[in-house]
Amino acid sequence: MSEAVQLKKQITLFQGVAIIVGIIIGSGIFVSPVGILMHSKSIGLSMIMWAICGVFNTLCALCYAELGASMPQSGGEYIYIQRAFGDYLSFVVLWINFVLICPVGIAALSLIASLYILQPIFPDCPVPHMAERFIAICLVWLLIAINSRNVKWATRVQVVITASKLVALALIIVIGMVYLGKGDRESFEDTFEDSEYSAGAIALSFYSGFWAYSGWSYLNFLTEELVNPNRNLPLAIMISMITVICVYLVTNIAYLAVLSPSQMLQSTAVAVTFAEHTMGVMQWLMPILIAISVCGTMNGTALSMSRLFFIGAKNNHMPMFMSMIQHKFLTPATSLFIILVLVLCFQSSNDIWFLIEMEGFGFATVLTLVFAGQVYLRYKEPNLPRPIKVPIALPAILGLVSFALVLLTFYQKFIESMLALGLVGAGSVLYIIGNRWTNKPASIQSKITFINIFFQKLFLVVPQESEKDLNWD
């Protein structure tokens, strides 16, 4: 008799911490220091913002741990919102991930990786936008191809990527501490001078920090595989988040031990500038390590988001062809292709911070809905098993803070916020057409069938027959 096909509880507390830290530490610490400093205007306030963002993300992760333990199905916040509020708002969350969080995030990451690759080639002049975009497009094509061909390839790539990010951070921290020990502390004089305390500036600083800590929201996918999840999941969250906060603060101190605030703000790639000042002929190593690290975050995003859209399509919230798998490679090839198309659209932007703020707006909107749903579920389903349970005040407060961030973004970045809101609004129209309009004319039905068959033939995809058909691992 064959062994049952199911996830096994084999991830220990230590392994859980390692996985979470590996997911969170990505491109943010190599890019976000400039964004936070740019909006906060001072070293002291920027360090406080790093700590506040870390604490906020830790509390958010604990709330997600409760939801993940209560509803261990794959799908994350899409499943939680569907349980709390029904199909429409769960579709809105899925749509925000589809048009904002996933493609905008990957587009920003690809441009960042491209920038780090090209910066050493153009040390004394701006990186040409066409060259930056060309490299970014090539990187996205490569990662989507790897994920479409074999998921095992994608997961094995993470081993090399994790090692590269740890080496890069270790180099920055050790070199920075050496400079600090030699007495290079000019950046730490008058640390709160010129601080910007306006609500809008704080919100934009928060988005940059929030982006650096992003990745904890994937924790819910680990719940079924953790040994003793009731104990180990919250412990893994606390240990890993405290570790990441400490690493980020020490890395920022290392940057400032070598670079002045003005040098950081003038830098398009702060870690490369750091390497230019400290590593001599070996400075080329830093951008390569960071580019590899950023590609790892892109890889993980594509892998997890394609699965989310696959699940949404199975629930009739996405086109049918996105619920199919490639018959030979057993991967969600059509979902990955659609991600590729959307990423290519957003890569036309030459403003990385615009993309980061767009993604932050989308994620803050999703968090607002998730925490509202968590509070509502306490009253709607009080007897729902909750192996991990946080005080109800926590998601209520976090939901209000997330909503305040959304409102402050409208105040500070009105045009960008309206663009993001317009994309979300377009999803509502599509929901009405796709899900509420049940009696479509035969001519429209035939066109939908034609599109599904076209993608089925193009990618050689077929409907999933059973869980055995999926090769996620």
C-alpha positions in Angstrom: 0.0 0.0 0.0 1.4 3.4 -1.0 2.1 6.0 1.5 -0.5 8.8 1.8 0.3 11.9 -0.2 0.3 14.7 2.5 2.5 17.2 4.1 4.6 15.8 7.0 5.3 17.6 10.3 9.1 17.6 9.9 10.1 21.3 10.3 11.7 21.9 13.7 11.8 25.2 15.6 15.4 25.9 14.4 14.5 25.1 10.8 11.4 27.3 11.0 13.5 30.2 12.2 16.0 29.6 9.4 13.2 29.5 6.7 11.5 32.7 8.0 14.8 34.7 8.2 15.7 33.5 4.7 12.4 34.6 3.3 12.4 38.1 4.9 16.0 39.1 4.4 16.1 39.9 0.7 16.6 43.1 -1.3 15.1 45.5 1.2 18.1 46.0 3.5 20.2 46.8 0.4 17.7 49.4 -0.9 15.3 50.6 1.7 17.9 52.5 3.9 17.9 55.2 1.2 14.1 55.4 1.1 13.6 55.6 4.9 16.4 58.2 5.2 15.0 60.2 2.3 11.6 60.6 3.9 12.6 60.8 7.6 15.5 63.3 6.9 17.6 62.2 9.9 19.7 59.3 11.1 18.0 59.1 14.5 14.4 59.0 13.1 15.3 56.6 10.3 16.7 54.1 12.9 13.5 54.5 15.0 11.5 53.8 11.8 13.5 50.6 11.2 12.7 49.4 14.7 9.0 50.4 14.6 8.5 48.7 11.2 10.1 45.6 12.7 7.8 45.6 15.7 4.7 46.3 13.5 5.6 43.4 11.2 6.2 41.1 14.1 2.7 41.8 15.5 1.2 41.3 12.0 3.0 38.0 11.6 1.5 36.8 15.0 -2.0 37.6 13.8 -1.3 35.7 10.5 -0.1 32.8 12.7 -3.5 32.6 14.3 -5.3 32.7 10.9 -2.9 30.1 9.5 -3.3 27.7 12.4 -7.1 28.1 12.3 -7.4 27.7 8.5 -4.4 25.7 7.3 -5.5 25.6 3.6 -3.2 27.0 1.0 -4.2 30.5 -0.3 -3.3 32.8 2.6 -5.3 36.0 3.0 -7.5 35.0 0.0 -8.8 32.0 2.1 -9.2 34.1 5.3 -11.2 36.9 3.6 -13.4 34.3 1.8 -14.2 32.7 5.2 -15.0 36.0 6.8 -16.6 38.1 4.1 -17.4 35.9 1.2 -16.5 35.8 -2.5 -16.5 39.5 -3.4 -13.9 40.8 -0.9 -11.8 37.6 -1.3 -11.8 38.3 -5.0 -10.7 41.9 -4.3 -7.8 40.6 -2.2 -6.8 38.2 -5.0 -7.1 40.9 -7.6 -4.8 43.3 -5.5 -2.2 40.5 -5.3 -2.7 39.9 -9.0 -2.3 43.5 -10.4 -0.4 45.2 -7.6 1.5 43.2 -5.0 2.9 40.4 -7.2 3.8 42.1 -10.6 4.8 45.5 -9.1 6.9 43.8 -6.5 8.7 41.5 -9.1 9.1 44.5 -11.4 10.8 46.6 -8.7 13.0 43.7 -7.7 14.1 43.0 -11.2 15.0 46.7 -11.8 16.9 46.7 -8.5 18.8 43.5 -9.4 19.6 45.0 -12.9 20.8 48.3 -11.2 23.2 46.4 -9.0 24.5 44.4 -11.9 25.1 47.5 -14.1 26.2 50.0 -11.5 29.8 48.9 -11.5 29.9 49.1 -15.3 28.7 52.8 -15.1 30.4 54.0 -11.9 30.6 57.7 -12.8 27.3 58.2 -14.6 23.6 57.1 -14.4 22.8 53.6 -15.5 21.1 53.9 -19.0 17.4 53.1 -18.5 17.2 50.9 -21.6 20.1 48.8 -20.4 18.6 48.5 -16.9 15.2 47.4 -18.3 16.8 44.9 -20.7 18.7 43.2 -17.9 15.6 43.2 -15.8 13.5 41.6 -18.5 16.1 38.9 -19.0 16.1 38.1 -15.3 12.4 37.8 -15.1 12.2 35.6 -18.2 14.9 33.4 -16.7 13.1 32.9 -13.4 9.7 32.4 -14.9 11.3 29.8 -17.3 12.9 28.0 -14.3 9.6 28.0 -12.3 7.7 26.8 -15.4 10.1 24.0 -16.2 10.6 22.4 -12.8 9.7 23.6 -9.3 12.6 21.6 -7.9 15.0 23.7 -9.9 13.4 26.8 -8.4 13.8 25.6 -4.9 17.4 24.4 -5.4 18.3 27.9 -6.7 17.3 29.2 -3.2 20.2 27.4 -1.6 22.8 29.4 -3.6 20.7 32.6 -3.2 20.5 32.3 0.6 24.2 31.8 0.9 24.9 34.9 -1.2 22.7 37.2 0.9 24.3 36.0 4.1 27.8 36.6 2.7 26.8 40.1 1.5 25.4 41.0 4.9 28.3 39.6 6.8 30.7 41.6 4.7 28.8 44.8 5.3 28.5 44.3 9.0 32.1 43.2 9.6 33.6 46.0 7.5 31.2 48.6 9.2 32.1 47.5 12.7 35.8 47.8 11.8 35.3 51.4 10.6 33.2 52.1 13.7 36.0 50.7 15.9 38.5 53.0 14.2 36.4 56.0 15.3 34.5 56.9 12.1 31.4 58.2 13.8 30.7 61.5 12.1 27.3 60.3 10.8 26.1 59.7 14.4 26.5 63.4 15.5 23.2 65.4 15.7 21.3 62.3 14.8 17.8 63.9 15.0 18.7 67.2 13.2 16.3 68.1 10.3 13.9 65.2 11.2 10.7 65.2 9.2 7.7 64.3 11.5 4.8 65.0 9.1 2.3 62.2 8.9 2.8 61.8 5.1 6.6 61.5 5.4 6.2 59.0 8.2 3.8 56.9 6.1 6.2 56.9 3.1 9.1 56.0 5.4 7.0 53.2 6.8 6.3 51.8 3.3 10.0 51.6 2.6 10.6 49.8 5.9 7.6 47.6 5.5 8.9 46.5 2.1 12.3 45.5 3.7 10.5 43.2 6.2 8.1 41.7 3.7 7.9 38.0 3.4 6.5 37.0 6.8 3.0 36.8 5.2 4.1 33.5 3.7 4.3 31.9 7.1 0.8 30.4 6.9 2.1 27.9 4.3 4.4 26.4 6.9 1.8 25.6 9.5 0.9 22.1 8.4 4.6 21.1 8.2 5.8 22.5 11.6 6.5 20.1 14.5 4.2 21.2 17.4 2.9 24.3 15.5 1.0 25.7 18.5 4.4 26.2 20.3 6.9 26.5 17.5 5.1 28.8 15.1 4.8 31.8 17.5 8.3 31.1 18.8 9.7 30.9 15.3 8.1 34.2 14.5 9.4 36.0 17.6 12.9 34.6 17.3 13.2 35.2 13.5 11.7 38.8 13.7 13.9 39.8 16.6 16.9 38.4 14.6 16.0 40.3 11.5 15.4 43.6 13.4 18.8 43.3 15.0 20.5 42.4 11.7 18.8 45.4 9.9 19.7 47.9 12.6 23.4 46.7 12.8 23.6 46.8 8.9 22.3 50.4 8.9 24.9 51.3 11.5 27.6 49.7 9.3 26.4 51.7 6.3 26.6 54.9 8.3 30.0 54.1 9.8 31.4 54.3 6.2 29.0 56.6 4.3 27.6 60.0 5.3 23.8 60.6 5.1 24.3 62.7 2.0 26.4 60.0 0.3 23.6 57.5 1.0 20.9 59.7 -0.4 23.0 60.4 -3.5 23.6 56.7 -4.1 21.3 54.7 -6.4 22.8 51.5 -5.0 23.9 52.0 -1.4 25.6 48.7 -0.9 27.6 49.2 -4.1 28.7 52.6 -2.9 29.6 51.0 0.4 31.7 48.5 -1.4 33.4 51.2 -3.5 34.6 52.9 -0.3 35.8 49.8 1.5 36.5 46.7 -0.7 39.0 48.0 -3.2 39.6 45.7 -6.2 37.0 43.2 -4.7 34.2 45.8 -4.9 32.7 43.9 -7.9 31.7 41.1 -5.5 29.1 43.0 -3.6 26.7 43.9 -6.5 26.9 40.3 -7.7 25.9 38.9 -4.3 23.1 41.4 -3.9 21.7 40.8 -7.4 21.6 37.1 -6.7 19.9 37.8 -3.4 17.3 40.0 -5.1 16.7 37.3 -7.7 15.9 34.9 -4.8 13.1 37.2 -3.6 11.7 37.4 -7.1 11.9 33.6 -7.4 10.0 33.0 -4.1 7.4 35.6 -5.1 6.7 34.0 -8.5 6.6 30.5 -6.9 4.1 31.4 -4.2 1.9 33.9 -6.1 1.5 31.6 -9.1 0.0 29.0 -6.6 -2.3 31.6 -5.2 -3.6 32.6 -8.6 -4.0 28.9 -9.5 -6.2 28.4 -6.4 -8.2 31.5 -7.3 -8.8 30.2 -10.8 -10.0 26.8 -9.3 -12.6 28.9 -7.4 -13.7 30.6 -10.6 -12.1 33.9 -9.5 -9.6 33.9 -12.3 -9.8 32.6 -15.9 -10.1 28.9 -16.3 -6.8 28.4 -18.1 -5.0 29.7 -15.0 -6.3 26.7 -13.1 -4.5 24.2 -15.4 -1.1 22.6 -15.1 1.5 21.8 -17.7 1.0 18.1 -18.5 4.7 17.3 -18.7 6.3 19.5 -16.1 3.3 19.6 -13.7 3.7 23.4 -13.1 1.1 26.2 -13.3 2.6 27.5 -16.5 -0.3 29.7 -17.5 -0.3 31.5 -14.2 3.4 32.1 -14.5 3.0 33.4 -18.0 0.4 36.0 -16.9 2.6 37.1 -14.1 5.4 37.6 -16.7 3.2 39.7 -18.9 2.1 42.0 -16.0 5.7 42.3 -14.8 6.8 43.4 -18.2 4.1 46.2 -18.2 5.3 47.6 -14.9 9.0 47.4 -15.8 8.4 50.3 -18.1 8.5 52.6 -15.0 11.9 54.2 -14.4 11.1 55.0 -10.8 11.7 52.1 -8.4 10.3 54.1 -5.4 7.1 54.6 -7.3 6.8 50.8 -7.7 7.7 50.2 -4.0 5.0 52.7 -2.8 2.4 51.2 -5.2 3.1 47.7 -3.8 3.0 49.1 -0.2 -0.4 50.7 -0.9 -1.8 47.4 -2.1 -0.3 45.4 0.8 -1.7 47.9 3.4 -5.1 47.6 1.8 -4.9 43.8 2.0 -3.8 44.0 5.7 -6.7 46.3 6.5 -9.2 43.7 5.1 -7.4 40.7 6.7 -7.4 42.3 10.2 -11.0 43.4 9.8 -11.9 39.8 8.8 -9.9 38.4 11.8 -11.9 40.6 14.2 -15.2 39.7 12.5 -14.5 36.0 12.6 -14.2 36.2 16.4 -17.9 37.1 16.4 -19.0 35.1 13.3 -17.3 31.9 14.3 -16.4 32.0 18.0 -16.0 28.2 18.2 -13.6 28.0 15.3 -10.5 26.1 16.6 -7.7 28.5 17.2 -4.6 26.7 18.3 -2.9 30.1 18.4 -4.9 33.0 19.7 -3.9 36.7 20.0 -5.8 39.3 21.9 -8.6 40.7 19.8 -7.3 44.2 20.3 -4.2 43.4 18.4 -5.8 42.8 14.9 -8.2 45.7 15.6 -5.3 48.1 16.2 -3.2 46.8 13.4 -6.2 47.1 11.0 -6.7 50.8 12.0 -3.0 51.5 11.5 -3.1 49.8 8.1 -6.1 51.8 7.1 -4.5 55.0 8.3 -1.5 54.2 6.1 -3.8 53.9 3.1 -5.4 57.3 3.9 -2.1 59.0 4.4 -0.8 57.6 1.1 -3.8 59.3 -0.6 -2.9 62.5 1.1 0.9 62.3 0.2 0.8 60.5 -3.1 -2.7 61.2 -4.5 -2.0 60.4 -8.2 -0.2 57.1 -7.5 -2.9 56.2 -5.0 -5.7 56.9 -7.5 -3.9 54.8 -10.1 -3.7 51.9 -7.6 -7.4 52.5 -6.7 -8.3 52.5 -10.4 -6.7 49.1 -10.9 -8.6 47.7 -7.8 -11.8 49.2 -9.2 -11.3 47.5 -12.5 -11.2 44.2 -10.6 -14.7 45.0 -9.3 -16.0 45.4 -12.8 -14.4 42.1 -13.9 -15.9 40.4 -10.8 -19.4 41.5 -11.9 -18.8 40.4 -15.5 -17.1 37.1 -14.6 -19.0 36.0 -11.5 -22.3 37.8 -11.2 -23.3 37.9 -14.9 -24.3 34.3 -15.1 -26.5 34.4 -18.3 -23.9 35.6 -20.8 -24.8 35.5 -24.5 -23.6 32.5 -26.5 -21.2 34.8 -28.5 -19.4 35.8 -25.3 -19.3 32.3 -23.9 -17.8 31.1 -27.2 -15.0 33.7 -27.0 -14.2 32.7 -23.4 -14.1 29.0 -24.5 -11.8 30.0 -27.4 -9.4 31.9 -25.1 -9.3 28.9 -22.7 -8.6 26.4 -25.5 -6.0 28.8 -27.0 -4.0 28.9 -23.8 -4.5 25.2 -23.3 -2.9 24.5 -26.7 -0.2 27.1 -26.4 1.1 25.8 -23.1 0.0 22.2 -23.3 -1.9 22.6 -20.0 -4.7 20.4 -18.7 -7.1 20.6 -15.7 -5.8 19.1 -12.5 -7.0 15.6 -11.9 -5.9 15.2 -8.3 -3.3 16.6 -5.8 -0.9 13.9 -7.1 -0.7 15.8 -10.4 0.9 18.8 -8.8 4.7 19.0 -8.5 5.0 21.9 -6.1 7.9 20.5 -4.1 
